[in-house]
């Protein structure tokens, strides 16, 4: 019940933000005025091909699945389960292992309170050189990717709501802090993006501040153009350059953006407000690729099978959709 109450509070907070004037939907574009007699409508951008509405695999029985990650080396899916309050230090979070054929191989492969594991409210996941990184409120937990054994914690001082993770090819791990402090989802403005450089224990600040990386930076994706960020309190996607500046700011049809993945030269991003998954490119248009997606969280991509992996936070399910 506590989990459902906190999510209701989150949706209320989204409404409050919209009433305060934070852009929860894109403003109409401004341009030169032309007479109706000489007006010629510009060609509409082509809609992306919609994804099949029926999943090729569906898994159930989770406890607030927040993130799903494809482990290419082991050919499996890993799912983080908050299992309670999103900032509750209750040591009952867990990581599940799924097979691509629709089976749950191990619901609680890594479990808080078992085998010396500390795991309160796990969210973002990333794999680098045999190490699984997991965000957990204000700490990043690390585990052996083969055995699940804990390998140590990386605290991030001053953080309040560590959310998503994304690894770059050189082994750096980026992490977002969405700037919430408790179940009411009132902002505390710790909005930031950090980087753990090649396994070093001390995180480095990339950018901080609600007007710099927010408000509410959430999903992260590494692309050939660098780090891409989506925000929960608005409908913005942007690239964060090496100096921590926003570049190529692009808006989606709906806000409440939670997860993002790069597939080829396109991006797929989830929206709680729109109950949809959008597809598009930075600097271009984003259109609905998959509708009727309730509480979609941090998505993953199965590169072997070209599948989009979608955790549904309140429905306690994970679904896989074929991209081609």
Beta strands, then each sheet from edge to edge (+ up, - down):
strand 1: 57-60
strand 2: 65-71
strand 3: 76-81
strand 4: 94-98
strand 5: 104-111
strand 6: 125-128
strand 7: 131-136
strand 8: 139-144
strand 9: 150-155
strand 10: 162-167
strand 11: 173-177
strand 12: 192-196
strand 13: 204-208
strand 14: 217-223
strand 15: 226-231
strand 16: 236-240
strand 17: 246-251
strand 18: 257-263
strand 19: 266-271
strand 20: 276-280
strand 21: 286-290
strand 22: 300-302
strand 23: 307-312
strand 24: 317-322
sheet 1: 1+ 24- 23+ 22-
sheet 2: 2+ 3- 4+ 5-
sheet 3: 6+ 7- 8+ 9-
sheet 4: 10+ 11- 12+ 13-
sheet 5: 14+ 15- 16+ 17-
sheet 6: 18+ 19- 20+ 21-
end
